[in-house]
Amino acid sequence: MDFSIESLETPALTKAHLSELLFDQIGLNKRESKDMIDAFFDLISDSLVEGNDVKISGFGNFQIRTKAPRPGRNPRTGEAIPIQARRVVTFHASHKLKDQIQGDAAAD
């Protein structure tokens, strides 16, 4: 199934637009479309909050990484400020997605 995002007003693909695509191209009603998109992202978020990686075949991997505390500085004043330890989400695109992106870039 081929989804077109040519009609986007902004370059970002939003949850609302994904929901609209489900409504238009698959035939779900608007409430079902919105609920499905929300449930999908809730599952991803909940899994990441629990510390689990999320792997989407053919798309990529979302991983939780723990960053150690480190010294930093305020760029405006130069004042030293400690940066707290924190968890961050990283995304690594799959080879399939990378190949698709490179194929589109080569066609331009």
N, C-alpha and C positions, 0 to 999 in steps of 0.2 A: 504494500500500500504506500502510495507516494503522497506525502503531505507538502503543501506549498505554503511558504511563509512570505511570499512576495508581497502580500497585502498588508504586512506589518507597518504601522506608522513609525515605530521606533525599531532599532535593530535588535532589541531584546525580545526573546520568546518568553511570554509570561504564562503563569498558571491559568489566567483567564483566557488567553489565546489557545492554550492547549485544550482547555475545556470546550471552547468553541469549535475547535477542529474535531473533537470527538463527537460533538453534536452534529456538525455538518457532514462529516465524512463516514462516520460509523453508524449514526442513527440513534445514539443514546439520547434520552431527553436531557434538558439543560441541568436539572438537578442531579441526575445520575452522573453526568459528565463531570460536574463540579465535585461531587462526592468521590468519584473515582480518582481524580487528580489529587484531591486533598488526602485521601487515604494512601495513595502511592508515596507522596512526599512525607506524610506522617511516619510511614513504615521506615523510610530511609533515615529520617531524623532520629526516630526512637532507637534504631539500631546503632547509629553513630554515637548517640548520647550514652548508650550502654557500653561503648568501647569496642563494638564490633565493626569490622570492615564491611563495606557494601561493594559487591562485584556485580556489574551488569554486563553480561556477555555481549561482545560486539560494540560496547560503548566505552567502558573503563571501570576503574576502581576508585572508590572513596575510602580513604584511610584516616584513622585518628593517629596523630603523632603528638607525643609529649615533648614540649620544649623546656629545657632547663632554664632556671633563672640566670640572668646575665646583666652585666653593667650596660647602661645606655646613657644617652645624654640628650638634653633638650637642644634641638638644632638652633633654636632662636637665641638662647642664652648661653649655651655651652655647659650648663649645669649638669653634673652627674646625677642620674636617676636610675635606681635599680628597676629592672624589668622582671616582673614576677614569673614564676613557672606557669605554664598554661598548656592546654590541649588545643590543637588546631586540626582542621580537616584539610587533607591534601587530595587532589584528584590527579590520576594518571590515566590518560587516554589509552584505549586498546590499540593494538597494531591495526586492526580493521578500521577504526575511526581515523587514525593517523593517515592511513592509506587513502581513505575517502577525501580527507581534507587536502592532502597533497595532490590528488587527482583533480580536484576542483581548482586548485591553485595553478596547476599545469595547463588547464583549459583556458584560463584567463589571458 
